[in-house]
Amino acid sequence: MEKLTNSRMLVLKNKLEISDFIKVIFNNEELSIDDSIVSRVDKSHKFLEEFSENKIIYGVNTGFGPMAQYKIDDADRIELQFNLIRSHSSGVGKPMEPEYVKALMLARLNTLSLGRSGVNTTVINGLKELINHDITPLIFEHGGVGASGDLVQLAHLALVLIGEGEVFYKGDRRNTVDVFSELGIKPIEIKIREGLALMNGTSAMTGIGIVNVINAQKLLDWSICCSSAINEIVEAYDDHLSKELNHSKMHLGQQDVAKKMREHLSDSKLTRDRNEHLYSGQNGDTYFKEKVQEYYSLRCVPQILGPVCDTIKHVGRILIEELNSANDNPIIDVETKHVYHGGNFHGDYVSLEMDKLKLVVTKLSMLAERQLNYLLNSKLNDILPPFANLGKLGFNFGMQGIQFTAVSTTAENQTLSNSMYVHSIPNNNDNQDIVSMGTNAANMTKTVIENTFEVLAIELMTIVQALEYLDFGDKLSSRTQSLVKEIKEIVPPFTKDYITYPFVQKVKDYLKDNNAY
């Protein structure tokens, strides 16, 4: 299994890709900003400074939202930005985990670096400092409706950048001012519209969404890995994975899943060639004790995981488009020397993609739960003891208790998969009369993904118990052998009853920290 590795330095220069998020968020690669970005941002800021002197521009010399009808005195314009940040730092619920906050900050840094927001350069440098010092602003999950962007979540980010609020640093929750003082970090400068520019965008839902895509791909690969191992456990016929069968449908995801399974099983001595058995012409039986075809959860894996594969790729593409777009309002255009008012902050693109992603990840968890049930039900598999029990039947319980957790967690995924994209509640005095709920969609998808890591952890633990019982030795594919060896270092054979929750957490951590392929 491939362990994630550390790299050195990412230079923010052109458009970002998902691979760049992996480097910064998971490999802790430091970030630097190319001089061309600094120049572009400074040019945008100076243009806006000059352009706004004798014009009415939203959020520069007007109130916000439905209060935009009120002109703001020049003497109050800077304080207006502070008022906006402080008043909207109103989130509640669970604090966002560090990797999601880091992704949020990288996403906001990237869009502000496009030079379409008119911020001064202390803003992009401030974001870089937070990322490189591993400072996690206190940002809560609840608060964003994803219409004027992620106002509440991004307000908490802006609050930290002006030197207020709270952060997590080296595992402790502390006042921002104390951490900044300790590290010699200066708050950003507020000059024109920095408060609004930090808050008016889709960077929270996009940052969370990109981490979701990364983890969803990891789940897909682990599901392919588990499905391949189960095909070995049941000594399945291999033609349902054949190139000929899977290329007779045009879906690239199905073809990709089948190819990965063939590669996984390429040196297995357990999967069977139908030509050597049912096609041999030597079988005169009228009843076949061994199944002619496996259950759908084993035989239809490419067809079930294929749409998952295709959807993850599509969602990733849309999120990268959003990430590298100007999602502020208004938009500053230096080339045309104009400021354009509109709604690029609206999060419908991300909201819809998060709904799609949580649907396919839920389906993945349903597949894992059905495969788990197959292994635990001796009447279905006809090769393993009930509940893959390696102890004394009736006295010991094997994986019986842990199945409840997998079923319960899968059921929660099914409920969480209801759409947020089509759920809108008007607010802001009906100024925001149709909203995306994109931040909620991203957070719910995050929960579905976390749940699915737990279901897969339980499935993988059960696979290892089943293989301990069957003792196939080197008949297993080399990839399955390697996996079993690593999991057995975490989970012992359950020849007696153990408290299982610590093992589930450790295997879950293993799945999250490693790549299957």
C-alpha positions in Angstrom: 0.0 0.0 0.0 1.3 3.5 -0.9 1.9 5.8 2.0 1.4 9.5 1.4 4.8 11.3 1.3 6.0 14.8 2.1 7.1 17.3 -0.5 8.9 20.7 -0.2 7.3 23.8 -1.7 4.3 24.7 -3.8 4.6 28.0 -5.7 1.2 29.7 -6.3 1.6 30.9 -9.8 -1.1 29.6 -12.2 -4.3 27.6 -11.7 -4.4 25.1 -8.8 -5.3 21.4 -9.3 -6.5 18.8 -6.8 -3.0 17.4 -6.6 -1.8 20.8 -5.2 -4.3 20.5 -2.4 -2.9 17.0 -1.6 0.6 18.6 -1.4 -0.4 21.4 0.9 -3.1 19.8 3.1 -2.0 16.2 3.5 1.8 16.4 2.8 2.2 19.7 4.7 4.1 21.3 1.7 4.9 25.0 2.3 3.4 27.6 0.1 5.0 30.6 -1.6 3.4 33.2 -3.9 5.0 34.1 -7.2 5.9 37.7 -7.7 3.6 37.8 -10.7 0.6 37.1 -8.4 1.7 39.9 -6.0 2.0 42.3 -8.9 -1.4 41.4 -10.3 -3.1 41.8 -6.9 -1.4 45.1 -6.2 -2.4 46.4 -9.7 -6.1 45.4 -9.1 -6.0 47.1 -5.7 -4.6 50.4 -7.0 -7.1 50.4 -9.9 -10.0 50.0 -7.5 -8.6 52.7 -5.2 -8.6 55.2 -8.0 -11.8 54.0 -9.7 -13.9 54.2 -6.5 -13.1 57.8 -5.7 -16.2 59.3 -7.3 -18.5 56.3 -7.9 -21.0 54.3 -6.0 -19.7 50.7 -5.7 -21.4 48.0 -3.6 -19.6 47.2 -0.4 -17.1 50.1 -0.8 -19.2 53.0 0.0 -22.6 51.4 0.4 -24.2 49.1 3.0 -24.5 45.4 2.4 -27.3 43.2 1.1 -30.7 45.0 1.4 -28.9 47.8 3.2 -27.0 48.7 0.0 -29.5 51.6 -0.5 -27.6 53.5 2.2 -24.5 55.4 1.2 -21.6 55.2 3.7 -19.6 58.3 4.6 -16.0 58.3 3.5 -14.9 58.5 7.1 -16.7 55.3 8.0 -15.7 53.1 5.0 -12.9 51.3 6.8 -14.9 50.7 9.9 -17.7 49.3 7.7 -15.4 46.4 6.7 -14.7 45.6 10.4 -18.4 45.8 11.2 -19.1 43.3 8.5 -16.5 40.8 9.7 -17.4 41.0 13.3 -21.2 40.9 12.8 -21.1 37.9 10.6 -18.7 35.9 12.8 -21.8 34.1 14.0 -21.2 30.4 13.3 -22.2 27.6 15.6 -21.9 23.8 15.9 -18.7 21.8 15.5 -15.5 23.5 14.7 -14.3 22.5 11.2 -11.4 20.1 11.2 -7.9 21.5 10.3 -7.6 19.9 6.9 -10.9 21.4 5.8 -10.0 24.9 7.1 -6.7 24.7 5.4 -8.4 23.8 2.1 -10.8 26.7 2.6 -7.9 29.1 3.1 -6.0 27.8 0.1 -9.2 28.1 -2.0 -9.8 31.7 -0.8 -6.1 32.6 -1.4 -6.3 31.3 -4.9 -9.4 33.2 -6.0 -8.1 36.5 -4.4 -4.8 35.9 -6.3 -6.7 36.3 -9.6 -6.7 40.1 -9.1 -10.5 40.4 -9.5 -11.3 41.5 -5.9 -9.3 44.6 -5.4 -7.7 43.6 -2.1 -4.3 44.7 -1.0 -1.3 42.3 -0.9 -1.4 42.0 2.9 -4.5 39.8 2.5 -2.8 37.1 0.3 0.3 37.2 2.4 -1.8 36.8 5.6 -3.5 33.8 4.2 -0.1 32.3 3.2 1.2 32.9 6.8 -1.8 31.0 8.3 -1.3 28.1 6.0 2.5 27.8 6.4 2.4 28.2 10.2 -0.4 25.5 10.4 -2.7 27.9 12.2 -6.3 26.8 12.0 -8.9 29.6 12.4 -11.9 28.7 14.5 -14.6 28.2 11.9 -17.9 26.5 12.7 -19.8 24.1 10.4 -23.2 25.8 10.8 -23.9 29.3 9.4 -23.5 29.4 5.6 -26.4 29.3 3.1 -24.1 29.5 0.1 -25.8 32.5 -1.6 -23.6 35.5 -1.1 -20.9 32.9 -0.8 -20.0 31.3 2.5 -20.4 34.6 4.5 -20.4 33.2 8.0 -17.5 30.7 7.6 -15.4 33.2 5.7 -16.2 35.9 8.3 -14.5 33.7 10.9 -11.5 33.5 8.6 -11.4 37.2 8.1 -11.8 37.7 11.9 -8.5 35.9 12.4 -6.8 37.7 9.6 -7.5 41.1 11.3 -6.0 39.7 14.5 -9.2 38.8 16.4 -11.2 35.7 17.2 -9.7 32.3 18.0 -7.4 29.8 16.4 -6.2 26.2 16.9 -2.4 26.1 17.1 -0.4 23.1 18.0 -3.5 21.4 19.3 -4.6 24.2 21.6 -7.5 26.6 21.1 -6.1 30.1 21.7 -6.8 33.8 21.1 -5.5 34.9 17.7 -3.8 37.9 19.1 -1.6 35.8 21.4 -0.5 33.4 18.6 0.2 36.3 16.2 2.3 38.0 18.8 4.2 34.7 19.5 5.0 34.2 15.8 5.5 37.8 14.8 2.5 37.8 12.4 0.9 41.1 11.6 -2.9 41.4 11.0 -3.9 42.3 7.4 -4.6 45.9 6.5 -8.1 47.0 5.7 -8.0 49.7 3.0 -11.0 49.5 0.7 -13.2 46.3 0.6 -11.0 43.6 2.2 -13.7 42.4 4.5 -16.3 41.9 1.8 -13.7 40.4 -0.6 -12.7 37.8 2.0 -16.3 36.8 2.8 -18.0 37.1 -0.6 -17.3 33.8 -2.2 -17.6 30.0 -2.4 -14.3 29.1 -0.9 -15.6 27.3 2.2 -17.9 24.9 0.2 -15.2 24.6 -2.5 -12.4 23.8 0.0 -14.5 21.3 1.9 -15.6 19.9 -1.5 -12.1 19.3 -2.8 -11.1 17.4 0.4 -14.3 15.4 -0.1 -13.3 14.5 -3.7 -9.8 13.5 -2.5 -11.3 11.2 0.2 -14.0 9.9 -2.1 -11.4 8.7 -4.6 -9.6 7.0 -1.7 -12.8 5.3 -0.7 -13.4 4.1 -4.2 -10.0 2.5 -4.5 -10.4 0.8 -1.1 -13.8 -0.5 -2.2 -12.2 -1.9 -5.3 -9.5 -3.5 -3.2 -12.1 -5.1 -0.8 -14.3 -6.3 -3.7 -11.3 -7.9 -5.3 -10.4 -9.7 -2.1 -13.9 -11.0 -1.6 -13.8 -12.4 -5.2 -10.8 -14.4 -4.0 -12.6 -15.5 -0.8 -15.5 -17.0 -2.8 -13.2 -18.3 -5.7 -15.4 -16.4 -8.1 -15.3 -16.9 -11.9 -13.3 -14.1 -13.5 -15.3 -13.4 -16.6 -17.5 -10.7 -15.0 -14.3 -8.6 -14.7 -13.1 -9.4 -18.3 -12.2 -6.6 -20.7 -14.5 -8.1 -23.3 -17.5 -7.9 -21.1 -16.9 -4.5 -19.6 -15.9 -2.9 -22.8 -19.2 -4.0 -24.4 -20.6 -1.1 -22.4 -19.3 2.4 -23.2 -18.9 3.7 -19.6 -15.3 4.6 -18.9 -15.8 4.3 -15.1 -17.0 0.7 -15.4 -14.1 -0.1 -17.6 -11.6 1.5 -15.2 -13.0 -0.3 -12.2 -12.9 -3.7 -14.0 -9.3 -3.0 -15.1 -8.2 -2.2 -11.5 -9.8 -5.4 -10.3 -8.1 -7.5 -13.0 -4.8 -5.9 -12.1 -5.4 -6.6 -8.4 -6.2 -10.2 -9.1 -3.6 -10.8 -11.9 -1.5 -13.2 -9.8 -4.3 -14.8 -7.8 -4.6 -18.5 -7.8 -8.1 -18.5 -6.5 -10.3 -16.8 -9.1 -11.5 -19.3 -11.7 -11.6 -19.5 -15.4 -15.1 -20.5 -16.6 -13.6 -22.5 -19.5 -12.0 -24.9 -17.0 -15.2 -25.6 -15.2 -18.6 -24.9 -16.6 -17.4 -24.6 -20.2 -15.3 -27.7 -20.1 -18.0 -29.9 -21.6 -17.3 -32.5 -18.9 -20.1 -31.5 -16.5 -23.2 -33.7 -16.5 -24.7 -32.5 -13.3 -28.4 -31.4 -13.2 -27.9 -29.3 -10.1 -24.9 -27.1 -9.4 -23.9 -26.8 -5.7 -21.5 -24.0 -6.6 -23.1 -20.9 -7.9 -23.0 -20.4 -11.7 -23.0 -16.7 -11.1 -22.2 -14.7 -7.9 -24.5 -12.4 -6.1 -24.7 -8.9 -7.5 -22.6 -7.4 -4.7 -19.7 -9.5 -6.0 -20.5 -9.9 -9.8 -21.7 -6.3 -10.6 -18.9 -4.3 -8.8 -17.8 -2.6 -12.1 -21.3 -1.6 -12.9 -22.0 -0.4 -9.4 -18.7 1.4 -8.8 -18.4 2.7 -12.4 -20.8 5.5 -11.8 -19.0 6.3 -8.6 -15.8 6.6 -10.5 -17.2 8.8 -13.2 -19.0 11.1 -10.8 -15.9 11.6 -8.6 -14.0 12.7 -11.7 -16.8 15.0 -12.9 -17.2 16.6 -9.5 -13.5 17.2 -9.2 -13.5 19.0 -12.6 -16.3 21.3 -11.6 -14.7 22.1 -8.3 -11.4 23.0 -10.0 -13.3 25.3 -12.3 -14.9 27.0 -9.3 -11.6 27.1 -7.4 -9.9 28.9 -10.3 -12.8 31.3 -10.9 -13.4 34.8 -9.5 -16.4 34.1 -7.1 -16.6 37.6 -5.6 -19.0 40.5 -6.0 -18.4 43.0 -7.5 -15.7 41.8 -9.9 -12.8 44.1 -10.6 -11.6 44.1 -14.2 -8.3 46.0 -14.7 -8.2 45.4 -18.4 -11.6 47.0 -19.2 -11.1 49.4 -16.3 -14.6 48.6 -14.9 -16.3 47.1 -11.9 -19.0 44.6 -12.6 -21.9 43.8 -10.1 -23.5 40.4 -10.2 -23.7 37.1 -8.4 -20.5 35.0 -8.9 -20.6 34.3 -5.2 -23.6 32.0 -5.6 -22.8 28.4 -4.8 -25.2 26.3 -7.0 -22.4 24.7 -9.0 -20.7 23.3 -5.9 -24.0 22.5 -4.1 -25.2 20.3 -7.0 -21.8 18.5 -7.2 -21.8 17.8 -3.5 -25.3 16.3 -3.8 -24.0 14.0 -6.6 -20.9 13.0 -4.6 -22.8 12.1 -1.4 -25.2 10.0 -3.5 -22.5 7.9 -5.1 -20.5 7.6 -1.8 -23.7 6.4 -0.1 -24.1 3.8 -2.8 -20.5 2.7 -2.2 -21.3 2.3 1.5 -24.4 0.2 0.6 -22.2 -2.1 -1.6 -19.8 -2.5 1.3 -22.6 -3.3 3.7 -24.0 -5.9 1.4 -20.6 -7.5 0.9 -20.2 -7.5 4.6 -23.5 -9.2 5.1 -22.6 -11.8 2.5 -19.4 -12.7 4.5 -21.2 -12.8 7.8 -24.2 -14.9 6.7 -23.1 -18.5 6.4 -26.3 -19.5 4.6 -25.3 -17.1 1.8 -21.6 -17.8 1.5 -21.6 -21.5 2.5 -17.9 -21.4 3.2 -17.5 -19.4 6.5 -18.8 -19.9 10.0 -21.6 -17.6 11.1 -20.4 -14.0 11.6 -16.9 -15.1 10.5 -16.5 -16.4 14.0 -13.1 -17.9 14.7 -14.0 -18.8 18.3 -16.5 -21.2 19.7 -19.9 -21.0 18.1 -22.6 -19.9 20.5 -20.1 -18.8 23.1 -18.1 -16.3 21.1 -19.6 -13.7 18.8 -17.1 -13.0 16.0 -18.1 -10.0 13.9 -21.8 -10.2 15.1 -21.8 -7.0 17.2 -19.8 -4.9 14.8 -22.3 -5.6 11.9 -24.9 -3.4 13.7 -22.6 -0.5 13.5 -22.1 -0.9 9.8 -25.8 -1.2 9.1 -26.6 1.8 11.3 -24.0 3.9 9.7 -25.1 3.0 6.2 -28.7 3.9 7.0 -27.6 7.3 8.2 -25.8 7.8 4.9 -29.0 7.0 3.0 -30.9 9.7 4.9 -28.2 12.3 4.6 -28.2 11.8 0.8 -31.4 13.9 0.5 -30.6 16.9 -1.7 -29.5 20.3 -0.4 -29.3 21.8 -3.9 -33.1 21.9 -4.1 -33.6 23.1 -0.5 -33.7 26.9 -0.4 -35.0 29.1 2.4 -35.1 32.9 1.5 -33.4 35.2 4.0 -31.6 38.5 4.3 -34.9 40.4 4.0 -35.6 38.3 0.9 -32.6 39.8 -0.8 -31.2 36.3 -0.9 -34.5 34.9 -2.1 -33.0 31.7 -3.6 -29.9 30.1 -2.1 -27.6 27.2 -2.8 -27.1 25.7 0.6 -23.7 24.6 -0.8 -21.9 24.7 2.5 -24.4 22.5 4.1 -24.2 20.2 1.1 -20.4 20.0 1.4 -20.6 19.4 5.2 -23.2 16.6 4.8 -21.1 15.0 2.1 -18.1 15.1 4.5 -20.2 13.2 7.1 -21.2 10.6 4.5 -17.6 10.1 3.6 -16.5 9.8 7.2 -19.3 7.3 7.7 -18.2 5.3 4.7 -14.6 5.0 6.0 -16.1 3.4 9.1 -18.2 0.9 7.1 -15.2 0.0 4.9 -13.1 -0.4 8.0 -15.6 -3.0 9.4 -15.7 -4.7 6.0 -11.9 -4.9 5.8 -11.7 -6.3 9.3 -14.2 -9.0 8.4 -12.3 -9.9 5.2 -9.1 -10.4 7.2 -11.0 -12.6 9.7 -12.5 -14.6 6.8 -9.1 -15.1 5.3 -7.6 -16.2 8.6 -10.3 -18.9 8.7 -9.8 -20.0 5.1 -6.0 -19.9 5.3 -5.4 -19.6 1.5 -1.7 -18.7 2.0 0.1 -17.8 -1.2 -2.9 -18.6 -3.3 -4.0 -15.1 -2.6 -3.0 -12.3 -5.0 0.1 -10.4 -3.9 -1.9 -7.3 -3.3 -4.4 -9.0 -1.0 -1.5 -10.7 0.9 0.1 -7.3 1.4 -3.1 -5.8 2.7 -3.8 -8.7 5.0 -0.4 -8.5 6.5 -0.8 -4.8 7.3 -4.2 -5.1 8.7 -3.2 -8.0 10.9 -0.6 -5.7 12.5 -3.6 -3.6 13.7 -6.3 -6.3 14.3 -5.7 -9.7 15.8 -7.6 -12.8 14.8 -10.8 -12.8 16.8 -10.5 -16.2 18.3 -12.0 -14.7 21.4 -14.2 -11.7 22.0 -12.5 -8.3 22.1 -13.7 -4.7 22.6 -13.9 -3.8 18.9 -14.3 0.0 18.7 -10.6 0.8 19.1 -9.8 -1.6 16.2 -12.5 0.1 14.0 -10.9 3.5 14.6 -7.4 2.2 13.9 -8.4 0.6 10.6 -10.4 3.7 9.7 -7.3 5.8 10.3 -5.2 3.3 8.2 -7.7 3.7 5.3 -7.6 7.5 5.5 -3.8 7.7 5.8 -2.9 5.3 3.0 -3.8 4.7 -0.7 -5.0 1.3 -1.8 -3.3 1.6 -5.2 
